């Protein structure tokens, strides 16, 4: 019971403290020299998200590793699992994806028709 007055006094002392500052602390007062340019810049377009990453078996029994992206305007195609990426792009969704060297691809993540350099057109499915 003797500790009750001490506990009460401690609670009153803590209640009297004001833990919030009266004004925010200013760390830097220098104006941003690029504030106007940043406010007037064009919006930034983020890269598309990955829609599907598929291993596809083609009609000639070869494998293709295809990464499809949202928006249907970009795909990465590899002929080997750790091989070089061939970036196929289309100007608009629904148009064939193409790349330099003779690459052309149409289709969905479950079934594609692809033309590779030095090969004819063939279908591949996942």
N, C-alpha and C positions, 0 to 999 in steps of 0.2 A: 504494500500500500504506500510505502514511502516513495516508491519510484513513480507513482502517478503524478505528483506535482512536477517532477523533473520532466516527465514525458509531455505533460501539458505545456510546460514552458518551451520545450523544444519545438512542439508543433506550432505554437504562436510565433516563434522566431522564424520558422520556415515560411509561414503564411505571410509574414510581413515582407518577405523578399519579392522583388519584382524581377522576374527572370527574362522579360522581354526588353530589348533595348528601345530607347525612345526614337532613334533614327537609324536607318540601315547604314552599315559601314561602307564607305566609298573606297574602293580599292584603287581605281584608276580614273582620273578626270580627263584624260586625253580623248579628244573626239576621234572616231574611226575615220581615217582619210578615205576609205573606199565605201562608206555607207551609202552614198548616192548611187554609185555604180552598181552595188549589190542590190539595191532596191529596184533598179530599172533593168536588171538583166533578164534574159529570156528564161523561161522555166526549163529545168533540167529533166530530161527523159531518162528514167531508170532502165537498166537492162531488163529484158524479159525474164520471168521466172521459168524454171524448168518444168515442163508439162509431163514428160515421160522420158525415161532412159531405158532403151530396149536393145536386146541382142536379137537380131533378125536372121533367119535362115532363108537364103535365096534359092531360086530355082536350080542354079548350077551347083548347089550344095555348099556354097561359101557362106561365111558369116559376115554380117555388118553390125557395127555398134553405132546406134543412132540415138542422139539426144534431141528431143523435140522441145521447143520453147513455146510459151504462151503467145498468142497473137498469130500463130501459124505463118510467120515471116522469116523464121530462122531455124536451122537445124545443123547439128554437127554430125558428120559421118566419118567413121574410122573403119578401115579394112582390117586392122589388127587391134586387139584389146588395148594395148599400150602404144598404138601407132599414132601417126600424125593426124591432126584434126583437119578435115575439109569443111570449111564454113560455107553452107549453102544458104542463100538469102533470096527473098522474093520482094518485089516492090509493094505488093499488097497481099493481104490474106486471100487464100484461095488460088493464087497463081502458082505455077511451078517454082520450086526452089532450085536455083542454079548457082554454079561456081565456075571459075575459070578452069579451062582444061577439058571441058565437055561434061561436067557433072550436071545432072538434072534429076529432080525427084518430085514425085507427087504422092499423095496418099495420107494415111492416118497412122497413129502409133501401132496399129495392129496389122496393117497391110500397106506396103508401098510399092511403087513402080519406080525403078531407078535406072539411070543410064550413067555408066562410069566410063572414064577415058579408056579407050582401047577395047571396050566390051559393048555388046548390044544392050538393049533395054531388057530388063527382067523384073519379075515380081519377087518380093521378099515378105515374109510374115513372121510375127513374133510368137 
